[in-house]
Amino acid sequence: MSVWNNDLAELLLGESKLELYLKDNPIKQGVTPPDAKPKLSEVKKHLIGALDRGNLKQDFAQETNLILAKCYYVEGDHTRALNLYSKVDLEKLQLVGVPVYRLRIIAESYATKGEGTFIPNVH
């Protein structure tokens, strides 16, 4: 398995562990579970490791950052989440002709960021 494939596997593993955590611990607005950080440390380890090695293609690196921002949001670290959204330049991400999976990640990012009035430019 190539290095790129290993990092893609880390991305998928991190995302799946985050989604399993959220399935068992649904987010309640304004409430961060006290045990969130220890439980999500493994998620962050997978995602940060994949990013740090620098082998992910740009689209996958963006997705990894968006998922990592979601993880920070769940932990209650909203400043760090917002910083990652700025780093990725969320407002400039392509929305037309991208896979539904990517649209879901982008839509969740807007919901997390609080951009309720966003209307994409589809031209």
Secondary structure, DSSP 8 states (H G I E B T S, - for coil): --HHHHHHHHHHHHHHHHHHHHHHS--BTTB--TTHHHHHHHHHHHHHHHHHHT-S-HHHHHHHHHHHHHHHHHHT-HHHHHHHHHHHTGGGS--TT--HHHHHHHHHHHHHHT-TT------
